[in-house]
Amino acid sequence: MDKLKIRGGNRLQGTIDVAGAKNAALPELCAALLTAEPVTLANVPRLQDVSTMLKLIRNMGVTAEHHEDGRVTLNAGGLSNPEAPYELVKTMRASVLALGPLLARFGHAKVSLPGGCAIGSRPVDQHIKGLQAMGAVIEVEHGYMIASLPAGRTRLKGAHITTDMVTVTGTENFMMAAALAEGETVLENAAQEPEIADLAEMLIAMGAKIEGHGTSKIRIQGVDRLHGGQHQVVADRIEAGTFLCAVAATGGDVVLRHGRADHLDAVIDKLRDAGATIEAGEGFIRVKSEGRLKAQNFRTTEYPGFPTDMQAQFMALNCVSQGASKVTETIFENRFMHVNELVRLGAHIQIDGKVSVIEGVEKLSGAIVMATDLRASASLVIAGLVAEGETTVDRIYHLDRGYDRMEAKLRAVGADIERIK
């Protein structure tokens, strides 16, 4: 099992290319299931989750090739097995995104209940209720969602769907399913993340009729068929935010090429309040930091609020900032598992339910720590970059699920970091 060995204390200086967004690439790979014509995605990151999704759709009979330049070419014209088995999806919750497209195009699907990071409950009941409103018959048996259309129906039907909670993957599933449904679908309380707007743009390029994406109310007018097309995956705002926090913590001056500052307003505002200097323009974000910054309180919430996927990384920055801070997690009930590992490095953190209180310290000290989930892994890397001595981060397979060669990118801007096989 691979590990990262980090010798802390180096300033970061240079340029980092931000990869395509995992949380856009995964639903967009599933969107290719909606058509029998070829689809090309550009800027697809080389991640474990992407490899798993490609393996999953190949198992269905789709041809899919990930090229060296980041393009993925897909053809679902020969799809013959609309099933997502447990063996292929047990590590990745995004498997549920196959349900809507398969049901919409073929009228039936069998999809395993998803896995992923152990950071709390991610119920699929919203997906099931929404697709049932569109006319699907769905049973949960032996760990699988088995979906079909009623006798006599050949297409899903448009519906007015209001979810009980904001759900990103639910919004994506409904949008893909509605693209081929009969009539109009209206999604209320829809998620507003940039990755959802990016998926909508891909679907529109394939012939879908969608309005309101990026807002809480999305309208989809179903069409008879979608055609192939080309689309470039949007830049990963969470990867960009992670590197912003790393530079803020260690000090330095780094330009993030392809970074989208307009997708990171809540994080950038907090970093500026902390004392970091951030400039942004078309296709870049530049971050500069000197000395210890000021600790910041924040509360995670749905986009455009502070993202839960940036909570652990910003907490690592707060650990070495001046003063006390309070971090409130409202999205997942079990997303403070990195706290005990940060404490092993010398951080002062107390947890009370959904709130962590951090007392900033002048320095952390290197130790062996263990990653517990994807974003926790990133927080431990940031902490290791500022800790005195050597830090070893174990179980980095979590990190590889969501970051494209993170250690190589950090090493290129001056970090002393290496992967140990």
Backbone hydrogen bonds, N-H to C=O, Kabsch-Sander energy under -0.5 kcal/mol:
donor,donor_aa,acceptor,acceptor_aa,energy
3,K,420,I,-2.3
4,L,393,V,-2.1
5,K,418,E,-2.9
6,I,4,L,-0.5
6,I,391,T,-3.2
7,R,416,D,-2.6
8,G,6,I,-0.6
8,G,389,G,-1.9
9,G,385,L,-2.6
12,L,251,G,-2.2
13,Q,413,V,-2.8
14,G,253,D,-1.9
16,I,255,V,-2.6
18,V,16,I,-0.6
18,V,257,R,-2.5
21,A,234,V,-2.9
24,A,21,A,-1.0
25,A,21,A,-2.9
26,L,22,K,-2.3
28,E,24,A,-1.8
29,L,25,A,-2.2
30,C,26,L,-1.5
31,A,27,P,-1.9
32,A,28,E,-0.9
32,A,29,L,-0.5
33,L,30,C,-1.8
34,L,31,A,-1.8
35,T,32,A,-1.1
39,V,74,L,-2.7
40,T,229,G,-2.6
41,L,72,V,-2.8
42,A,231,H,-2.7
44,V,70,G,-2.7
47,L,45,P,-1.2
48,Q,400,D,-2.5
49,D,401,R,-0.7
51,S,47,L,-2.3
52,T,48,Q,-2.4
53,M,49,D,-2.4
54,L,50,V,-2.5
55,K,51,S,-2.3
56,L,52,T,-2.3
57,I,53,M,-2.4
58,R,54,L,-2.2
59,N,55,K,-1.8
60,M,56,L,-0.7
61,G,58,R,-1.6
62,V,57,I,-2.0
63,T,75,N,-2.1
65,E,73,T,-2.0
67,H,65,E,-0.7
67,H,71,R,-3.2
70,G,67,H,-1.7
72,V,41,L,-3.0
73,T,65,E,-2.0
74,L,39,V,-3.0
75,N,63,T,-2.2
79,L,76,A,-1.4
80,S,60,M,-2.3
81,N,60,M,-2.0
83,E,81,N,-3.0
84,A,110,K,-2.7
88,L,85,P,-1.3
89,V,85,P,-1.0
89,V,86,Y,-0.7
90,K,86,Y,-1.5
92,M,89,V,-1.8
95,S,92,M,-1.3
96,V,93,R,-1.8
97,L,94,A,-2.0
98,A,95,S,-2.0
99,L,96,V,-1.4
100,G,96,V,-0.5
102,L,98,A,-2.1
103,L,99,L,-2.3
104,A,100,G,-2.5
105,R,101,P,-2.3
106,F,102,L,-2.7
107,G,102,L,-0.6
107,G,103,L,-1.4
108,H,102,L,-0.6
109,A,147,A,-2.2
110,K,82,P,-1.7
111,V,145,M,-2.5
112,S,84,A,-2.4
113,L,143,G,-2.7
115,G,89,V,-1.1
116,G,90,K,-0.9
119,I,117,C,-1.6
128,I,124,V,-2.2
129,K,125,D,-2.8
130,G,126,Q,-2.3
131,L,127,H,-2.4
132,Q,128,I,-2.3
133,A,129,K,-1.8
134,M,130,G,-0.8
135,G,132,Q,-1.9
136,A,131,L,-2.3
137,V,148,S,-3.2
138,I,136,A,-0.6
139,E,146,I,-2.3
141,E,139,E,-0.6
141,E,144,Y,-2.2
144,Y,141,E,-1.8
145,M,111,V,-3.3
146,I,139,E,-3.2
146,I,144,Y,-0.6
147,A,109,A,-2.9
147,A,145,M,-0.6
148,S,137,V,-1.9
149,L,107,G,-1.0
153,R,150,P,-2.1
157,K,134,M,-2.8
158,G,182,E,-3.4
161,I,159,A,-0.7
161,I,186,V,-3.0
162,T,160,H,-0.5
163,T,161,I,-0.5
163,T,188,E,-1.1
167,T,165,M,-0.6
171,T,167,T,-2.2
172,E,168,V,-2.2
173,N,169,T,-2.7
174,F,170,G,-2.7
175,M,171,T,-2.3
176,M,172,E,-2.3
177,A,173,N,-2.5
178,A,174,F,-2.9
179,A,175,M,-1.1
180,L,176,M,-0.5
180,L,177,A,-1.0
181,A,178,A,-1.1
182,E,156,L,-2.9
183,G,181,A,-0.6
185,T,220,I,-2.9
186,V,159,A,-2.2
187,L,218,I,-3.1
188,E,161,I,-3.2
188,E,186,V,-0.6
189,N,216,S,-0.6
190,A,216,S,-2.3
191,A,167,T,-0.5
196,I,193,E,-1.1
197,A,193,E,-1.5
198,D,194,P,-2.2
199,L,195,E,-2.0
200,A,196,I,-2.4
201,E,197,A,-2.0
202,M,198,D,-1.9
203,L,199,L,-2.5
204,I,200,A,-2.6
205,A,201,E,-1.9
206,M,202,M,-1.0
207,G,204,I,-1.6
208,A,203,L,-2.6
209,K,221,Q,-0.7
210,I,208,A,-0.6
211,E,219,R,-2.6
214,G,215,T,-0.5
215,T,212,G,-1.9
218,I,187,L,-2.0
219,R,211,E,-2.8
220,I,185,T,-2.9
221,Q,209,K,-2.6
222,G,183,G,-2.6
222,G,220,I,-0.7
223,V,179,A,-2.4
227,H,206,M,-2.6
229,G,38,P,-1.0
231,H,40,T,-2.0
233,V,42,A,-2.8
233,V,231,H,-0.5
236,D,19,A,-2.8
237,R,235,A,-0.8
240,A,236,D,-2.2
241,G,237,R,-2.5
242,T,238,I,-2.2
243,F,239,E,-2.1
244,L,240,A,-2.1
245,C,241,G,-2.1
246,A,242,T,-2.0
247,V,243,F,-2.3
248,A,244,L,-2.3
249,A,245,C,-2.1
250,T,246,A,-2.3
251,G,247,V,-2.6
252,G,289,S,-2.2
253,D,12,L,-2.1
254,V,287,V,-2.3
255,V,14,G,-2.4
256,L,254,V,-0.5
256,L,285,I,-3.8
257,R,16,I,-2.4
257,R,255,V,-0.8
258,H,283,G,-3.3
259,G,256,L,-1.1
261,A,259,G,-0.7
263,H,260,R,-1.5
264,L,261,A,-2.0
268,I,264,L,-3.0
269,D,265,D,-2.5
270,K,266,A,-1.5
271,L,267,V,-2.3
272,R,268,I,-2.5
273,D,269,D,-2.2
274,A,270,K,-1.8
275,G,271,L,-0.9
275,G,272,R,-0.7
276,A,271,L,-2.3
277,T,288,K,-3.0
278,I,276,A,-0.6
279,E,286,R,-2.5
281,G,284,F,-2.0
283,G,281,G,-0.7
284,F,281,G,-1.5
285,I,256,L,-1.5
286,R,279,E,-3.4
287,V,254,V,-2.6
288,K,277,T,-2.8
289,S,252,G,-2.2
294,K,274,A,-2.6
295,A,322,Q,-2.6
298,F,326,K,-1.8
300,T,328,T,-2.6
301,T,306,F,-2.5
305,G,302,E,-2.8
306,F,299,R,-0.6
310,M,307,P,-1.8
311,Q,308,T,-1.2
314,F,310,M,-2.1
315,M,311,Q,-2.0
316,A,312,A,-1.8
317,L,313,Q,-1.4
318,N,314,F,-2.5
319,C,315,M,-1.8
320,V,316,A,-0.6
320,V,317,L,-1.2
321,S,318,N,-1.3
322,Q,293,L,-3.5
325,S,358,I,-2.4
327,V,356,S,-3.0
328,T,298,F,-2.2
328,T,326,K,-0.5
329,E,327,V,-0.5
329,E,354,K,-2.6
330,T,328,T,-0.6
334,N,119,I,-1.4
335,R,332,F,-0.6
339,V,336,F,-1.6
342,L,338,H,-2.3
343,V,339,V,-2.4
344,R,340,N,-1.3
345,L,341,E,-0.8
345,L,342,L,-0.7
346,G,343,V,-1.7
347,A,342,L,-2.0
348,H,359,E,-0.6
349,I,347,A,-0.7
350,Q,357,V,-2.4
352,D,355,V,-3.4
355,V,352,D,-1.7
356,S,327,V,-2.8
357,V,350,Q,-3.2
358,I,325,S,-2.7
358,I,356,S,-0.5
359,E,348,H,-2.5
360,G,323,G,-2.2
360,G,358,I,-0.7
361,V,319,C,-2.7
365,S,345,L,-3.0
366,G,388,E,-3.6
369,V,367,A,-0.5
369,V,392,T,-3.1
371,A,394,D,-2.5
377,S,373,D,-2.0
378,A,374,L,-1.2
379,S,375,R,-1.8
380,L,376,A,-1.9
381,V,377,S,-1.7
382,I,378,A,-2.2
383,A,379,S,-2.4
384,G,380,L,-2.3
385,L,381,V,-1.9
386,V,382,I,-0.9
386,V,383,A,-0.7
387,A,383,A,-1.2
388,E,364,L,-2.8
391,T,6,I,-3.3
392,T,367,A,-1.8
393,V,4,L,-2.8
393,V,391,T,-0.5
394,D,369,V,-2.9
394,D,392,T,-0.7
396,I,2,D,-1.2
398,H,395,R,-1.3
400,D,396,I,-2.1
401,R,397,Y,-0.7
401,R,398,H,-1.0
402,G,399,L,-1.6
403,Y,399,L,-1.8
405,R,403,Y,-1.1
409,K,405,R,-1.9
410,L,406,M,-2.4
411,R,407,E,-2.4
412,A,408,A,-1.7
413,V,409,K,-0.5
413,V,410,L,-1.1
414,G,411,R,-1.5
415,A,410,L,-2.3
416,D,7,R,-0.5
417,I,415,A,-1.1
418,E,5,K,-2.1
420,I,3,K,-3.2
421,K,419,R,-0.6
